[in-house]
């Protein structure tokens, strides 16, 4: 009986040490973000390049159900992130005669489907609204984040997120954040899309 308890103790110790080593390794090898906020990416995932995102946006613009968007052009994109540091969407301005008439969001990760994700009519970008919010709050170092289907905010250096309504959320930037539509199967769809 004592031998079984001793063996169980050794196995338990090995498991605990293995888990500690693996979790430390995951944090140590995360990819740092390229903005002032120093939050690492927990699991590298295939990213959509800006040129591929522009191609997708031009392709998908014809499928948007707003007649005003017919013959529109796309403007300079901005990257939005998930709270865990992974790229989420590119914000794509929709322009007519050089003026903003709306905004389209396309995926920044190949784990999401290769199609437009959100589209809004209006003469102001979501990023412009978030910049105003940051200025009102006196926040200088931040990044644009996506919290849900149409829930956007800014994330401060300490991980705190302020949404467009001004509500603050304490978010642990080291915890994974994933949308239900994300899947490894989508990576294959991107490969088909680019052929």
C-alpha positions as CSV (number, residue, x, y, z in Angstrom):
1,X,0.0,0.0,0.0
2,X,2.8,2.4,0.9
3,X,4.5,1.7,-2.5
4,X,1.3,2.7,-4.3
5,X,1.0,5.9,-2.4
6,X,4.6,6.7,-3.1
7,X,4.2,5.9,-6.8
8,X,1.1,8.1,-6.9
9,X,3.0,10.9,-5.2
10,X,5.8,10.7,-7.7
11,X,3.4,10.7,-10.7
12,X,1.5,13.6,-9.3
13,X,4.8,15.6,-8.7
14,X,5.9,14.9,-12.3
15,X,2.5,16.0,-13.7
16,X,2.6,19.3,-11.6
17,X,6.2,20.0,-12.7
18,X,5.3,19.3,-16.4
19,X,2.3,21.6,-16.3
20,X,4.4,24.4,-14.7
21,X,7.2,24.0,-17.3
22,X,4.7,24.0,-20.2
23,X,2.8,27.0,-19.0
24,X,6.0,29.0,-18.5
25,X,7.2,28.0,-22.0
26,X,3.9,29.2,-23.6
27,X,4.3,32.6,-22.0
28,X,8.0,32.9,-22.8
29,X,7.5,32.2,-26.5
30,X,4.4,34.3,-27.2
31,X,4.7,36.8,-30.0
32,X,4.7,40.4,-28.7
33,X,2.3,42.9,-30.2
34,X,3.6,45.8,-32.2
35,X,2.0,48.5,-30.3
36,X,2.9,50.2,-27.0
37,X,0.9,47.7,-25.0
38,X,3.1,44.8,-24.0
39,X,0.7,41.8,-24.1
40,X,1.9,38.6,-25.7
41,X,0.0,36.4,-28.1
42,X,-0.8,33.1,-26.4
43,X,-1.1,30.9,-29.5
44,X,0.2,32.1,-32.8
45,X,-2.5,31.7,-35.5
46,X,-2.2,32.3,-39.3
47,X,-2.7,36.0,-39.9
48,X,-4.3,37.7,-42.9
49,X,-1.8,40.0,-44.6
50,X,-2.9,43.6,-45.3
51,X,-2.8,43.0,-49.0
52,X,-5.0,39.9,-48.8
53,X,-7.4,41.8,-46.5
54,X,-7.6,44.6,-49.1
55,X,-8.3,42.1,-51.8
56,X,-11.0,40.5,-49.7
57,X,-12.6,43.8,-48.9
58,X,-12.8,44.8,-52.6
59,X,-14.2,41.4,-53.4
60,X,-16.8,41.5,-50.6
61,X,-17.8,45.1,-51.2
62,X,-20.1,44.0,-54.1
63,X,-21.9,41.6,-51.7
64,X,-22.8,44.2,-49.1
65,X,-26.6,44.7,-49.0
66,X,-26.4,48.5,-49.1
67,X,-27.1,50.0,-52.5
68,X,-25.2,53.2,-51.6
69,X,-22.0,51.1,-51.5
70,X,-22.2,50.3,-55.2
71,X,-19.1,51.5,-57.0
72,X,-17.6,52.6,-53.7
73,X,-13.8,52.4,-53.0
74,X,-12.0,51.2,-49.9
75,X,-9.6,53.4,-47.9
76,X,-6.7,52.9,-45.6
77,X,-7.3,50.0,-43.1
78,X,-6.6,49.9,-39.4
79,X,-6.1,46.8,-37.3
80,X,-8.3,45.9,-34.4
81,X,-7.2,43.3,-31.8
82,X,-8.8,40.8,-29.4
83,X,-8.2,41.6,-25.7
84,X,-5.6,38.7,-25.6
85,X,-3.4,40.5,-28.2
86,X,-4.3,38.5,-31.3
87,X,-5.3,40.5,-34.4
88,X,-9.1,40.4,-34.9
89,X,-10.3,42.6,-37.8
90,X,-9.2,45.2,-40.2
91,X,-11.4,48.2,-40.2
92,X,-11.9,49.2,-43.9
93,X,-13.3,52.6,-44.7
94,X,-15.9,52.6,-47.5
95,X,-15.5,55.8,-49.6
96,X,-17.5,57.5,-52.3
97,X,-16.0,60.6,-53.9
98,X,-13.3,60.6,-51.2
99,X,-15.9,60.8,-48.4
100,X,-16.6,58.1,-45.8
101,X,-20.0,56.5,-46.3
102,X,-19.5,53.4,-44.2
103,X,-17.1,50.9,-42.7
104,X,-16.5,47.2,-43.3
105,X,-14.6,44.8,-41.0
106,X,-12.8,41.9,-42.5
107,X,-10.9,39.2,-40.6
108,X,-7.3,39.6,-39.6
109,X,-6.9,35.9,-38.7
110,X,-7.3,32.9,-41.0
111,X,-9.2,31.0,-38.3
112,X,-12.2,33.2,-39.2
113,X,-14.2,32.8,-42.4
114,X,-12.9,34.7,-45.5
115,X,-15.9,37.1,-45.8
116,X,-16.9,40.5,-44.5
117,X,-17.8,40.3,-40.8
118,X,-19.5,43.6,-40.0
119,X,-20.7,46.5,-42.2
120,X,-22.0,49.9,-41.0
121,X,-23.3,52.9,-42.8
122,X,-22.1,56.3,-41.6
123,X,-19.7,59.2,-42.1
124,X,-17.4,58.3,-39.2
125,X,-15.2,55.3,-38.7
126,X,-15.3,53.2,-35.5
127,X,-11.6,54.0,-34.9
128,X,-12.4,57.8,-35.1
129,X,-15.1,57.4,-32.5
130,X,-12.7,55.4,-30.3
131,X,-10.0,58.1,-30.7
132,X,-12.5,60.7,-29.5
133,X,-13.2,58.5,-26.5
134,X,-9.5,58.1,-25.7
135,X,-9.0,61.9,-25.9
136,X,-12.0,62.6,-23.6
137,X,-10.6,60.1,-21.1
138,X,-7.0,61.3,-21.4
139,X,-5.8,57.9,-22.6
140,X,-2.7,58.1,-24.8
141,X,-1.4,54.5,-25.1
142,X,-4.1,52.2,-26.3
143,X,-5.2,49.9,-29.1
144,X,-8.5,49.2,-30.8
145,X,-10.2,46.0,-29.6
146,X,-13.2,43.9,-30.5
147,X,-15.2,42.4,-27.6
148,X,-18.1,40.9,-29.5
149,X,-20.0,41.0,-32.8
150,X,-20.4,44.8,-32.8
151,X,-18.8,45.7,-29.5
152,X,-15.7,47.8,-29.8
153,X,-13.4,49.6,-27.4
154,X,-9.9,50.7,-26.5
155,X,-7.5,48.7,-24.4
156,X,-5.1,50.5,-22.1
157,X,-1.6,49.3,-21.2
158,X,-2.9,47.6,-18.0
159,X,-5.4,45.5,-20.0
160,X,-8.4,47.5,-19.0
161,X,-10.9,48.0,-21.9
162,X,-13.2,51.0,-22.2
163,X,-16.1,50.3,-24.6
164,X,-17.8,52.8,-26.9
165,X,-20.4,53.6,-24.2
166,X,-17.6,54.5,-21.7
167,X,-17.9,51.3,-19.5
168,X,-14.7,49.9,-18.2
169,X,-13.8,46.2,-18.0
170,X,-10.9,44.7,-16.2
171,X,-9.7,42.0,-18.6
172,X,-6.8,39.6,-18.1
173,X,-4.9,40.0,-21.4
174,X,-3.2,36.6,-20.8
175,X,-6.5,34.7,-20.9
176,X,-7.4,33.4,-24.4
177,X,-10.2,35.2,-26.2
178,X,-12.0,33.4,-29.0
179,X,-15.0,34.0,-31.2
180,X,-17.3,31.0,-31.8
181,X,-16.9,31.4,-35.6
182,X,-13.1,30.7,-35.3
183,X,-12.0,27.3,-36.5
184,X,-9.0,25.7,-38.0
185,X,-11.2,24.6,-40.9
186,X,-11.4,28.2,-42.0
187,X,-7.7,28.2,-42.7
188,X,-8.5,25.8,-45.6
189,X,-11.2,28.2,-46.9
190,X,-8.6,30.9,-47.0
191,X,-6.3,28.7,-49.1
192,X,-9.1,28.1,-51.5
193,X,-10.0,31.8,-51.6
194,X,-6.4,32.7,-52.6
195,X,-6.2,30.2,-55.5
